[in-house]
């Protein structure tokens, strides 16, 4: 529905995963 918002969420998720991976 909101590709722009989805992109932001995906990026945030990626950051969270990277932080968790540390």
Gaussian input, Z-matrix of N, CA and C with variables (Angstrom, degrees):
# hf/3-21g

backbone

0 1
 N
 C     1     B1
 C     2     B2     1     A1
 N     3     B3     2     A2     1     D1
 C     4     B4     3     A3     2     D2
 C     5     B5     4     A4     3     D3
 N     6     B6     5     A5     4     D4
 C     7     B7     6     A6     5     D5
 C     8     B8     7     A7     6     D6
 N     9     B9     8     A8     7     D7
 C    10    B10     9     A9     8     D8
 C    11    B11    10    A10     9     D9
 N    12    B12    11    A11    10    D10
 C    13    B13    12    A12    11    D11
 C    14    B14    13    A13    12    D12
 N    15    B15    14    A14    13    D13
 C    16    B16    15    A15    14    D14
 C    17    B17    16    A16    15    D15
 N    18    B18    17    A17    16    D16
 C    19    B19    18    A18    17    D17
 C    20    B20    19    A19    18    D18
 N    21    B21    20    A20    19    D19
 C    22    B22    21    A21    20    D20
 C    23    B23    22    A22    21    D21
 N    24    B24    23    A23    22    D22
 C    25    B25    24    A24    23    D23
 C    26    B26    25    A25    24    D24
 N    27    B27    26    A26    25    D25
 C    28    B28    27    A27    26    D26
 C    29    B29    28    A28    27    D27
 N    30    B30    29    A29    28    D28
 C    31    B31    30    A30    29    D29
 C    32    B32    31    A31    30    D30
 N    33    B33    32    A32    31    D31
 C    34    B34    33    A33    32    D32
 C    35    B35    34    A34    33    D33
 N    36    B36    35    A35    34    D34
 C    37    B37    36    A36    35    D35
 C    38    B38    37    A37    36    D36
 N    39    B39    38    A38    37    D37
 C    40    B40    39    A39    38    D38
 C    41    B41    40    A40    39    D39
 N    42    B42    41    A41    40    D40
 C    43    B43    42    A42    41    D41
 C    44    B44    43    A43    42    D42
 N    45    B45    44    A44    43    D43
 C    46    B46    45    A45    44    D44
 C    47    B47    46    A46    45    D45
 N    48    B48    47    A47    46    D46
 C    49    B49    48    A48    47    D47
 C    50    B50    49    A49    48    D48
 N    51    B51    50    A50    49    D49
 C    52    B52    51    A51    50    D50
 C    53    B53    52    A52    51    D51
 N    54    B54    53    A53    52    D52
 C    55    B55    54    A54    53    D53
 C    56    B56    55    A55    54    D54
 N    57    B57    56    A56    55    D55
 C    58    B58    57    A57    56    D56
 C    59    B59    58    A58    57    D57
 N    60    B60    59    A59    58    D58
 C    61    B61    60    A60    59    D59
 C    62    B62    61    A61    60    D60
 N    63    B63    62    A62    61    D61
 C    64    B64    63    A63    62    D62
 C    65    B65    64    A64    63    D63

   B1=1.4606
   B2=1.5349
   B3=1.3174
   B4=1.4766
   B5=1.5293
   B6=1.3159
   B7=1.4689
   B8=1.5219
   B9=1.3319
   B10=1.4745
   B11=1.5338
   B12=1.3125
   B13=1.4687
   B14=1.5323
   B15=1.3316
   B16=1.4596
   B17=1.5203
   B18=1.3098
   B19=1.4716
   B20=1.5274
   B21=1.2992
   B22=1.4722
   B23=1.5290
   B24=1.3113
   B25=1.4716
   B26=1.5253
   B27=1.3281
   B28=1.4758
   B29=1.5287
   B30=1.3039
   B31=1.4761
   B32=1.5364
   B33=1.3233
   B34=1.4659
   B35=1.5283
   B36=1.3187
   B37=1.4642
   B38=1.5244
   B39=1.3424
   B40=1.4720
   B41=1.5342
   B42=1.3083
   B43=1.4687
   B44=1.5315
   B45=1.3143
   B46=1.4589
   B47=1.5242
   B48=1.3197
   B49=1.4687
   B50=1.5234
   B51=1.3302
   B52=1.4708
   B53=1.5284
   B54=1.3157
   B55=1.4693
   B56=1.5278
   B57=1.3204
   B58=1.4643
   B59=1.5263
   B60=1.3206
   B61=1.4668
   B62=1.5325
   B63=1.3239
   B64=1.4824
   B65=1.5154
   A1=109.33
   A2=115.06
   A3=119.45
   A4=110.30
   A5=116.59
   A6=120.82
   A7=111.97
   A8=116.02
   A9=119.42
   A10=109.21
   A11=115.99
   A12=120.09
   A13=109.57
   A14=115.03
   A15=119.88
   A16=109.96
   A17=115.97
   A18=120.64
   A19=109.08
   A20=116.33
   A21=120.78
   A22=109.49
   A23=115.65
   A24=120.15
   A25=109.82
   A26=115.48
   A27=119.20
   A28=109.67
   A29=116.25
   A30=119.90
   A31=109.14
   A32=115.64
   A33=119.58
   A34=109.34
   A35=116.27
   A36=120.93
   A37=109.77
   A38=114.55
   A39=119.41
   A40=108.69
   A41=116.22
   A42=120.00
   A43=109.52
   A44=115.94
   A45=120.91
   A46=109.99
   A47=115.94
   A48=120.98
   A49=109.56
   A50=115.93
   A51=119.52
   A52=109.48
   A53=116.56
   A54=120.67
   A55=109.43
   A56=116.14
   A57=120.83
   A58=110.47
   A59=115.66
   A60=120.31
   A61=110.24
   A62=115.55
   A63=118.14
   A64=111.01
   D1=-50.79
   D2=179.15
   D3=-117.65
   D4=84.99
   D5=-179.18
   D6=-54.30
   D7=-41.09
   D8=-178.98
   D9=-61.94
   D10=-47.75
   D11=-178.65
   D12=-64.82
   D13=-41.22
   D14=-179.86
   D15=-58.43
   D16=-41.31
   D17=-179.25
   D18=-60.80
   D19=-43.22
   D20=-178.60
   D21=-62.88
   D22=-45.03
   D23=-179.09
   D24=-62.93
   D25=-43.01
   D26=-179.56
   D27=-60.47
   D28=-43.47
   D29=-178.91
   D30=-64.31
   D31=-42.30
   D32=-179.66
   D33=-62.68
   D34=-42.65
   D35=179.24
   D36=-59.59
   D37=-43.23
   D38=-178.55
   D39=-60.98
   D40=-42.97
   D41=-179.47
   D42=-62.48
   D43=-42.64
   D44=-179.68
   D45=-61.46
   D46=-44.46
   D47=-179.75
   D48=-62.38
   D49=-44.35
   D50=-179.31
   D51=-61.21
   D52=-42.22
   D53=-179.55
   D54=-65.27
   D55=-40.50
   D56=179.90
   D57=-66.93
   D58=-35.18
   D59=-178.03
   D60=-66.54
   D61=-29.08
   D62=-176.71
   D63=-59.94

